[in-house]
Amino acid sequence: MNDDEIASIRQEIRGNLANVLERIASSARKSGRKPGEISLITVSKGISPAITELAQVEGCRVFGESKVQEAQVKIPQMPAGLEWQMIGRLQSKKVRDALPMFSLIHSVDRDSLAGELDKHARELGKPANILVQVNISGSEKQGGVPIADIQPFIDKISNLDYLCICGLMAIGPYPAGENDLRQAYRELRVLFDGLSGRMGANFKTLSVGMSGDYELAIEEGSTMVRIGSAIFGNRRYK
Ligand SMILES: *Cc1c(COP(=O)(O)O)cnc(C)c1O
């Protein structure tokens, strides 16, 4: 990239980000919350380190990656002091590499994965922060625990001392109309609220909403949105 290209991409990201932050704020207010109560995860999967860094320069601090290998290459090239979160499917054999890099793992949906995270977190001497991924789409390839199995799953992994269960994560059904999406997110919020009453104070994150549906997700109770293409622009994704 030459300097002109960098300047123009930076400007595009700045405009996109301002737009996203404004929409997050307005959706938060619509749902009776303050803009600061919604966390933004900037999804940098598939984005080069140089362009990811432009988002950092524009103010992004928390990034979401979906592949351990890509994160291993990217994170060392980025400034220190940023936060990285794992939003993609995680294989048990990658847990050892993933844990030291990520402050939150969004995609825990199997006992075996939970057990592996607990084991390696114990070795590191620091609990692993995780979200339980809920399957609200009925599509198996998205992963996630079906709603009906969430309570037993959480009961089962709750006795792992080195897991900190911080909330739930879901990927919206796709394709879906607005009414179906709202309905799915409303059910998710009811599930989340029910669990919140029983879980400790750490259980406070509901990670749902992407570029195509984050406003709606916030209106229906999301506390954390994962946004890639609305910030970086579609065409930069490989
Ligand atoms: C890619 C991805 C996102 C971001 O998607 P955009 O539509 O580009 O905002 C969010 N969550 C997960 C789990 C993803 O894989």
The ligand as a Tripos MOL2 file, in Angstrom:
@<TRIPOS>MOLECULE
LIG
   15    15     1     0     0
SMALL
NO_CHARGES

@<TRIPOS>ATOM
      1 C1        -17.2100  -12.7660   10.9500 C.3       1 LIG1
      2 C2        -17.9380  -12.7790   12.2230 C.ar      1 LIG1
      3 C3        -18.5190  -11.6100   12.7470 C.ar      1 LIG1
      4 C4        -18.5080  -10.2820   12.0130 C.3       1 LIG1
      5 O1        -19.2770  -10.3560   10.8400 O.3       1 LIG1
      6 P1        -19.6220   -9.0280   10.0010 P.3       1 LIG1
      7 O2        -20.8870   -9.3820    9.3210 O.co2     1 LIG1
      8 O3        -18.4850   -8.7870    9.0730 O.co2     1 LIG1
      9 O4        -19.8070   -7.9200   10.9800 O.co2     1 LIG1
     10 C5        -19.1360  -11.6890   13.9740 C.ar      1 LIG1
     11 N1        -19.2070  -12.8560   14.6780 N.ar      1 LIG1
     12 C6        -18.6620  -13.9930   14.2100 C.ar      1 LIG1
     13 C7        -18.7630  -15.2300   15.0300 C.3       1 LIG1
     14 C8        -18.0180  -13.9900   12.9740 C.ar      1 LIG1
     15 O5        -17.4880  -15.1360   12.5180 O.3       1 LIG1
@<TRIPOS>BOND
     1     1     2 1
     2     2     3 ar
     3     2    14 ar
     4     3     4 1
     5     3    10 ar
     6     4     5 1
     7     5     6 1
     8     6     7 2
     9     6     8 1
    10     6     9 1
    11    10    11 ar
    12    11    12 ar
    13    12    13 1
    14    12    14 ar
    15    14    15 1
@<TRIPOS>SUBSTRUCTURE
     1 LIG1         1 GROUP 0 **** ****
